[in-house]
Amino acid sequence: MNFNLYDYCWFLQFGSIQMRTPFVGFFRILVLLVFVSASCCSSSINESMKAQKTLAIIKPDGLLGNYTDDIKRTILEYGFSIVKEKIVQLDEAGVKIFYAEHSSKSFFSSLVKYMTSGPVLVMVLEKDDAIADWRALMGPTDASKAKITHPHSIRAKCGLDTQNNCVHGSDSINSAQREISFFFKELSADIITEHDEL
């Protein structure tokens, strides 16, 4: 005798009581598993949809070159929110801590001199994929190359070379956490350690 799915369901529904009980138990477990799975997926989707924060710095050449308004306008046009901002005059000790991973490199002393040569504007930017999007908007580290390969980037418009490249951005989630905490201790609890971006 051939049973199809319809016949099998009918048999479970109206047939033997002994067969019905395990099926109902299995069905309840299946529904529970689907519900738990949907809840987990929904919370991880909500987590991934949270806006991301990153640190942006307009360096001394950007601030003193009067590029601040243009850069901030570009930031807002590209869908970022500026959560916090402040102008800071970095001292030598602060720069050495902030760029500690570069301390053994040959350019470190000139980097310290450059970053203490004038005030900087530090900002916490927020949007979906803020870290990657801000880095794309900044353009390549070497501003002279950015003028050729990414002519619409911020560094192409206001930077000069690898060091005097106008802006800084966190290069990873860990960097963003560390760098935001460095300048805005009050945001430390809200943000989700090493970076190689100048």
Buried (B, 14 or more C-beta within 10 A) or exposed (E): EEEEEEEEEEBBEEEEEEEBEEBEEEEEEEEEEEEEEEEEEEEEEEEEEEEBBBBBBBBBBBBBBEBBEBBBEBBEEEEBEEBBBEEEEBEEEBBBEBBEEBEEEEEBEEBBEBBBBBBBBBBBBBBEEBBBBBBEBBBBBBBBBBBEEBEEBBBBBBBBEBBBBBBBBBBBBEBBBBBBBBBBEEBEEEBEEEBEBB
